[in-house]
Amino acid sequence: MALTVAAAAFAVLAVGEPVAYATLGSGPPAASKPVASTALARGKAYMETRLLFGTERPDGGPMVTDQQFLAFVDEEITPRFPKGLTIQDGRGQWRDSRGMIARERSYEVILLYPATESRVRDSQIERIRNAYENAYAQNSVGRLDERTTADF
């Protein structure tokens, strides 16, 4: 019985909207029409790179402070990305080599740059990651890359 009711509800929902438009004779409202084509026409091809920085040191040293991280941004990231970036505070977790879950305060740095600059930016980003790993005895700095469009 419940399956029959669920199937009937799905059928009403699946066809209810087009029937309403046909009854009103107006077609779908402009806000529900696909906007992907206008968004693509408006934006330009960009890359979005997100870097994930932990603050606890695997060697047991003192945590990276806000002041230290902001100094790192000023010295290592801003010179390579002077047009701007975004920094977000976070909390992260990961499984260490012993299988234990480690939790720590973290930072996410978001970099946007034209897709045409990807080859040059890649080496700059890798230098940033290596600099942080070496300066603060980190095992790694996470990196996520995604193609997107942006309009400024």
Helices and strands as residue ranges (DSSP letters): H 2-24, G 30-32, H 36-42, E 44-54, H 66-72, I 73-77, E 86-95, E 101-114, G 115-117, H 118-135, E 142-150
